[in-house]
Amino acid sequence: MNGLFSLEGTTAVVTGARRGIGFAMALGLAEAGADIIGVSASQSTSGSEIERAVTATGRSFTGIACDFSDPSAIDVLGADLSGRHIDILVNNAGTIERAPAAEHPLDAWDRVLQINLSSQFRLTQTVARQMLERGRGKVIFTASLLSFQGGINVPGYTAAKSGIAGLTKALANEWASKGVNVNAIAPGYIATDNTEALRADSARSTAILDRIPAGRWGEASDLAGATVFLASRASDYVSGITLPVDGGWLGR
């Protein structure tokens, strides 16, 4: 692939790459020419589906397992990645816990904030140092519609994803002048494990679909194009944004 969207000669780290949105992001980047380092809590070092998909494009794949709920594991991962040349970091690893706010377990709150926000910052802080030294790099966070809205029964997830939107702006303010672009993608209602409970609830599912102008749940593959854009030279003057990929939900 040639031109503004080519990622030939680059290496991308994609967290949460084993399935769902992260899988689609990693595959999209590989199809654009990037070699992939896929990181997930249960990522195997060889033989995974994402490895097979990436290598089928002619790009290389490296699998790393990391528990994002464990701060010490993030430090180990950061040390590993510091020894590699990383051009693109996609912070996609995440989890969700559903319970009414008044009864929401504090351990669930702490776990969601650690995985979805604190680990994201710590890993970005470490990987971005080499980008800042080179004067070039791309950092992409996975935000959410709940970076803009409150949601129901997911206070920890909403707080974390709102934090991601703010962190994206804060890092962009510091790093854009140094050649490192920091942006986020806010997926809409995508048919993944995270939305399984919503899709199984006929009333909620119908209400959601009725509001989406596109008239359908999103597919993980719908995120690939936005990821390639934000990882490529095409977005060199784009910094600090949270880009919705939501079938028109926020415009309704």
Secondary structure as the mmCIF struct_conf table of DSSP 4:
data_model
#
loop_
_struct_conf.conf_type_id
_struct_conf.id
_struct_conf.beg_label_comp_id
_struct_conf.beg_label_asym_id
_struct_conf.beg_label_seq_id
_struct_conf.end_label_comp_id
_struct_conf.end_label_asym_id
_struct_conf.end_label_seq_id
BEND BEND1 GLY A 3 GLY A 3
TURN_TY1_P TURN_TY1_P1 LEU A 4 PHE A 5
TURN_TY1_P TURN_TY1_P2 GLU A 8 GLY A 9
STRN STRN1 THR A 11 THR A 15
TURN_TY1_P TURN_TY1_P3 GLY A 16 ARG A 18
BEND BEND2 ARG A 19 ARG A 19
HELX_RH_AL_P HELX_RH_AL_P1 GLY A 20 GLU A 31
TURN_TY1_P TURN_TY1_P4 ALA A 32 GLY A 33
STRN STRN2 ASP A 35 SER A 40
TURN_TY1_P TURN_TY1_P5 ALA A 41 SER A 42
BEND BEND3 THR A 45 GLY A 47
HELX_RH_AL_P HELX_RH_AL_P2 GLU A 49 THR A 55
TURN_TY1_P TURN_TY1_P6 ALA A 56 GLY A 58
STRN STRN3 PHE A 61 ALA A 65
TURN_TY1_P TURN_TY1_P7 PHE A 68 SER A 69
HELX_RH_AL_P HELX_RH_AL_P3 PRO A 71 SER A 82
TURN_TY1_P TURN_TY1_P8 GLY A 83 GLY A 83
BEND BEND4 ARG A 84 ARG A 84
BEND BEND5 ASP A 87 ASP A 87
STRN STRN4 ILE A 88 ASN A 91
HELX_RH_3T_P HELX_RH_3T_P1 ALA A 101 GLU A 103
HELX_RH_AL_P HELX_RH_AL_P4 LEU A 106 LEU A 113
HELX_RH_PI_P HELX_RH_PI_P1 GLN A 114 SER A 118
HELX_RH_AL_P HELX_RH_AL_P5 SER A 119 ARG A 134
TURN_TY1_P TURN_TY1_P9 GLY A 135 GLY A 135
STRN STRN5 GLY A 137 THR A 142
HELX_RH_3T_P HELX_RH_3T_P2 LEU A 145 SER A 147
TURN_TY1_P TURN_TY1_P10 PHE A 148 PHE A 148
BEND BEND6 GLN A 149 GLN A 149
BEND BEND7 ILE A 152 ASN A 153
HELX_RH_AL_P HELX_RH_AL_P6 PRO A 155 TRP A 175
HELX_RH_3T_P HELX_RH_3T_P3 ALA A 176 LYS A 178
TURN_TY1_P TURN_TY1_P11 GLY A 179 GLY A 179
STRN STRN6 VAL A 180 PRO A 187
BEND BEND8 TYR A 189 TYR A 189
STRN STRN7 ILE A 190 ILE A 190
BEND BEND9 ALA A 191 THR A 192
HELX_RH_3T_P HELX_RH_3T_P4 ASP A 193 THR A 195
HELX_RH_AL_P HELX_RH_AL_P7 GLU A 196 ALA A 200
BEND BEND10 ASP A 201 ASP A 201
HELX_RH_AL_P HELX_RH_AL_P8 SER A 202 ARG A 211
TURN_TY1_P TURN_TY1_P12 PRO A 213 ALA A 214
BEND BEND11 ARG A 216 ARG A 216
STRN STRN8 GLY A 218 GLY A 218
HELX_RH_3T_P HELX_RH_3T_P5 ALA A 220 LEU A 223
HELX_RH_AL_P HELX_RH_AL_P9 ALA A 224 ALA A 231
BEND BEND12 SER A 232 SER A 232
HELX_RH_3T_P HELX_RH_3T_P6 ARG A 233 SER A 235
TURN_TY1_P TURN_TY1_P13 ASP A 236 TYR A 237
BEND BEND13 GLY A 240 GLY A 240
STRN STRN9 THR A 242 VAL A 245
BEND BEND14 ASP A 246 ASP A 246
TURN_TY1_P TURN_TY1_P14 GLY A 247 GLY A 248
HELX_RH_3T_P HELX_RH_3T_P7 TRP A 249 GLY A 251
#
